[in-house]
Amino acid sequence: MEHILIIDDDRSLLGLLQNCMQGIYEADTAWNGKQGLAMLSQAKYDLVLLDVMLPGENGFDVLEKIRKQYAVPVIMLSAKDSPSDKVNGLGIGADDYVTKPFNMEELLARVASQIRRNTVFRDGIPQEKLCFDKITIDPQVKAVSKEGKELLLTGKEFDLLYFLASSPGRAYTKKQIYKAVWKEAYVYDDNNIMALVSKIRKKIEEDPEHPRVIQTVRGVGYRFRGGE
């Protein structure tokens, strides 16, 4: 399970974030930058959620120190939504910038996207292949094979399949899928997602009309099952 560090002086928010991430990630919390930096030196984290308005050193100062020592993805959290603040954070080395108050589902999607991207390209070394009963997914060359036979997928088809397969069994909403694959704000364009899923199913399923690899989760979205 991925390990996240949340640095924020709002203890009620820390509790809320921990509860929302329970079962998905292991989350530690720190109430100021000094404590957060100390925890980073003692444990390996897959992502840091960092508030800008911290007591003592602000989040930008803490981020500068993090970047001198760690390549961990950092998502800034801030009540300030001015372009200059975002530019400052991203310029220092933040991977993303989320304005408070935020939608929890959106934040979780951004967290998952950053962790996945860092896992694949950590230190320039692609993630190992994802191997299931009959399907192998190789992120280094964006190749998919079934029972040893290579399948021809477009870039977007691969991205969607890899996104789902990275967390087999976990159901993702269409909003989460759209933001992770298209890298832009969700505009309720479900047709694009449905069409892409249909194309992937025709290539990887034994019976696309009765899919067993990419399953529809009613009222939610889709999930990937490794076996057939």
JOJOHU-V33108 format. One record per helix or strand. SS is the DSSP state (2 for helix, 1 for strand). FROM is the first residue (numbers start at 1). LEN is the number of residues. If there is no record, write none. Layout:
# JOJOHU-V33108
SS,FROM,LEN
SS,FROM,LEN
This chain:
# JOJOHU-V33108
1,3,5
2,11,11
1,26,5
2,33,10
1,47,5
2,59,11
1,73,6
2,83,10
1,96,4
2,104,21
1,130,2
1,135,4
1,143,4
1,149,3
2,155,11
1,172,2
2,174,9
2,190,15
2,208,3
1,214,4
1,221,4
